[in-house]
Amino acid sequence: MQVSSLGDARSLVSEAINEFRVAPPPSRVAIYGAGFLGRQCAVWARRMGVIPTCFIDSNPALWGTSVDSIPIVPFDNQEEVIVVAVHHWSPAVEQLMAMGARELIVYPEFMLASPDDSLPFRCLVHPSSWASFVSDPRLASIESMMLDDASRIEFARQVVTRCFVGVLDSRATVRPRDEEWFDVRVPLPAHGLTYVDGGAYDGDTIQRYVNLKPAGTWSAIGIEPDASSFSKLITLGGRYTDSDLHFINAVFGSRPGLALLSADGSMATSVSMGSGVPVPIITIDGLAEHYQIGRVKLDVEGSEVEALLGSTRTIARGRTTWAIAAYHREDDITSIPRFFAGSYVALIESYAPRPWDSSFYFIPTP
């Protein structure tokens, strides 16, 4: 299926709107994959009134254990419909069919069997909003910001993917996960400028930055709100005593204050609307009063727009390049670029393994 422009994406989604019919979910399912996505499918199943009878997993170490009272077992010609809950499902489908699986559905099909029970989820759009989403005039403005044809094509593909994830599973432009945040078309910060990693986790991105930078002194700041991950950053800092490396236990926001954090030591740590661990809120504009910032990376689990609201002066100065996750919320693809319209050009890339995982890059125009 070829999608090479926003017009193609709009046509494809419009056709899907006319043909879309919700098929009732099966009464019982077995779920292939006991990871995060499999557990999420179990939650959706229960909301739908569907009984998740077991998780099927290829890891023998998990057999005989359970998750949320659902046993983890090997494949054994289960009679239930099997929901394939892994992001790269094509090899799993082929393997299960070769082993004799009776009936399979991949997780996007399962989600769309009852979208009221499965959505919102990440950046995916509810079918009732497909028409308004693809007709949003902001999409054309964002397409015009794209620097090259590759980004215009990927932008169109991401519009489609947000409506029915997986229909463009065989993407021509997908990049390995370890290339994320450092597109070769975007220059690294010049000597004397600081790299800011918002959502630094355990320092994996900063370490890649170190490997890409020329030898010599360099400057970087890692911002991480989760205490467990922050302790790993401190350990990382001990390896680079000859450079200007700082870590701050905080979260980026629109103004200084306190946030409540839903934290479990994973990459999915996020700001909570209810209870949580209090952490300081700092702004990128505040940080820019003390550092000359050359590049900002933002992967802050849905708080990207809040972080950008606290970055308006830094954006307006036009001296910083930006790499921003665009897949945590439904409106990320339209709300994030508006901060850069008029004085920046944009790139967008997608990364394995999730079809919707994408990042914007914004480069100041001369």
N, C-alpha and C positions, 0 to 999 in steps of 0.2 A: 504494500500500500504506500503510494508516493505522496508525501506532503512536503512541498517546497516553498510555500508562502502562507501568509496569514489568510489569504483568500481560499487556498486549498483547505486549510484547517476549518474555516467557517463553513465551507460547503460540506465537508465530511461530517461535522457535528450536526449540521442542519438535517442531513439525510438520516443520521442516527436518531435524532429527535422524532422524526416521522415514523421510524421503524421500531422504536424502543417499546418493548413490552416487558413488564415484570413477570417472570415465571415464578410460581410459588416454590419456596425452598423445600428440600426433602425433609422428612420427619426426623431422620437420624443421619448423622454423618460421622465418618472417621476423618481425622485431620492429619495430613502428611506434613510433618515438621513440628517439632515441639519447642521451637524458638519463640522469639517475640511475636512474629507474625502468626504462628500457629496458635499461641495463647490468645491473641487478639481475635482470631477467627472463632475460638471457643466462646469468647465474650459475646460476639455478634450472634453466634448460634443460639445461645441461651436467650438473648433478647428477642430473637425471632420465634422462640418456642420450639427450636430444634434441639434434639438431644445429641451432644458430642460424646460418642461412646468411647473413643480412645484417641490417643496420638500415635501415629505410626512414625517411627524414626529409625534411621539407618545406623545410629550409634548404639552398639550393644551395651555400653556402660549405662545407658538410660533405661534399658528394658527392666521392667519390674518396679520402676519408680512411678511417681505420679505428679501431676501439676493440677492444682485446684480440684483434687479428687478425681481427676481423669487419668487413667492408667496410660503409660507409655509402653508400646509393644512393637515387635517387628511386623513387617508385612506378612499376612497369612491368609490371603484370599478373602479379606473381609467382605461381608455382604453389603455393608452400607456404601452409600455414595462417598467417595473419597475427595475431600477438599484439599487441593495441592497448595499448601501455604508456605511456599518458598518463592523468593523474588525472581530467580531464574528458573521458571517452572518447566520449560521445554524439555531439558534432559530428564527431569524427574517424571514427567508424564510419559516419556518414551520408556523409561526404566520400569515404571509401574505397569504399563500396558504389556511390556514383554514378560513380566512376571505373572500376568493373568488378571490384572485388576478389571473389575466388571464395569464400573462407571466412575468417571472422574470429572470434576469441575475445578478450574483454577480459581484462586481466591478473588480476582476481580468479578468474575461471574457470580460468585457467592455473595459478595458485597451488594451487587446490583439486584439480587433476588429480593432484598428488603433494604433499600437505601436509607429509610428512616431509622433503621436499627444499626446501620454500620457507619453512617456519616453524621457529623463531620469526622474526617480522618485525614490528618496532614493537610495537603493542599488540594485534595480531591473535591470536585464540585458535585453537588447533589443534582440528579437529573432534572429536577424541577427548575433549576437555575441555569441549565446549559444554554438556553436561548439568550438570556440576558448577559451571560458571561461572554459568549463569543461575539455578541454585537456591541460590546462595550467599546466606545470610540477611543478609549485610552490605549487599546491594543495596537491600533494603527500608529499612534504617536510613538509607542515604544518600539515597534518594528522599525520606524524611521531612525531611531537612535542607534541601531545595530551597525557595527563597524564593517562587517563583511558578510558575504553570502552564507558562509557556514553558520554564523550566528542567527541570520534571518531564518534559515531553514530550521535550526534547532529551536528557535523561539516558537515557530509555527507548530512543531512537533510537541512542544511542551503544552501549548494550548489544547491540543487534542488529548494528550495524556492526562491532563487534569480532569477531563470529562469522562473518559473511559480508559483507565490505566491498563496498559498491556496490549492495546490494539496495535501499537507501533513497537512491539517488543524487540524486533530486529532492527535496531537503530544503526545507522551508518556512522554516527559521530560519537558513540559512547566512548568514554575514556576510562582507563583504570583508576580505581579509587585513590591510589597513591599520587596521582597527578593533580588532585583537586587543590584549589587555592593558588596554584602557580602556573597559570596558562602562559605559554612561552610568548604569546603576543603582548603580554603586559609586562613592562619593565619592572625589575626589582628596585627598591628604594636606592637612591644615590647615596654616596658616601656622606655620612653625617646625619642622615635621616633615620627615623625610628620605625620599626615594624611593630604594629599593635595587633595582637591576637585576641580578639574578643570571643570567649568560649574556648579557652586554651586547653581544657580537659587535662590530659596528662603530659602535655608538651609535644605531642606528635608532630603538629604543624610547625612549631618553632624549630624542632630538630631538622625538618625538611628544609626550612628556610636557611638554617646554618649550613647545610650541605650544598645549597645552591649559591650562597653568597661567596664572593672571592675571599681568599685568605686575608686575615687581618682583623682589626677591631670592627665590631658591629654592635648595633643597639636594637633591643627588642623588649617589649612589655607584654606579659601574659596576664589576661584578666580571667579569673575563674572563680565562680561563686561557691562551688561545692567543696566542702572542707576536705573530703577524702581525696578528690582529684588535686586540690591545691597542695596537699602534702607531697604528692608525686612531683609537682612542679618545683617545689623547694629542693627536692633531691636532684632533679635535673639541673637546677641552677649551679649546684656544686661542681658540675663538669666543665663549666665555662667561666672560670674565674678571671680570665683575661679580657672579658668583654663586658659591655654595659647591658646587663640582663636584669630585669625587675619583674616581680610577680605581685599582683594585687588581688586579695580575696574580696571580690566585689562583683557587681553586675552592672552592665551599661543600662542607662535609662534616659528619660527626657529631662530629668532634673535630679539634683542630689537628694538623698533621703534614705529610707530603708525599704527593702522588699522582703516578702516572705518567699522562701525557696522550697520547692519540692525536690529534694535531693536524695539520691540513692547511690551515688558514686559512679553512675553510668554516664554515657554520652547524652542521655535524654533528660538530664537535670534541667528544670525549668522554673520560671517564676509562677508561684501559686496564687490563685485568687482567694484562697481560704487560709487554712493554717499552714505553717511551715517554719523553717529556720530563718530568723532575721539576718539579712546581709546588707551591707552598705550599697547604695546606688551611687555610681559616679557617671559623669558624662564625658564623651569624647572631646567636646569643646573645652571642658575643664582640664583634661589631660593635655590638650594642645597648647595650653598656657605655659606648660613646663617642658614640652618636647616638640621638636620639629618632626611631625608625623609624615612619613612617606607612603606608607601602605597600611590600610586597616582591613582586617578579616573579621567578619561577623557571622558567627554560627551559634546563635543564642536561643535556639529552641522556641521560636515564635515571638521573641522580643526584639526582632530586628528593627521594626518600625519605631518602637519606643527608643531604641538606641540612636536611630537616625534623627529623631526629634531633638535629641541632645547633641547633634553634630552639625547644626545648620551653619554656624560660622566657619567651621572647618571645611565643609563642603563648598561654601561660597568663596573661600580663598583660592580654591582650584589648584592646590599644590599636592594633593593626596590621591592615590589610586585606591580603589575599593574592591573587595571581593566579598560577596554577600550571599548567604544561603537563601534560596528562593522557593523552598518547598515545605515550610512548616505550617503555613496558613493558606487558606483558599485564595485570599486576595494578595498574596506576596508578589505574584507576577505582575500585578498592576500598581500596587501601592508603593513598592520599593523604588521603581525607576522614577517616580514623580519628583523625588528629592534631587535628581540629577539632570532633569530635563533642561535643555537650553545651553548648558555649558560643559557637558560630558558626552562622550560616545560610549556605547555599551557593547559588551560581548556576553554570550550566555553559553554555558557548557553543561552537559549532563554526564553523570558518573555512575559506574556500576556500584552496587548491584540493583538498586531500586529504580524502576523506570522514570520516576518523577524527580529523582535527586538531581538538582541543577543549581548552578551558582551564576549570579550576575557578576560581571566585572565592569567597573566604571572608570574611565580614563579622562582626565581633564583635556579639553580642547585647547590648542595653543592660543 
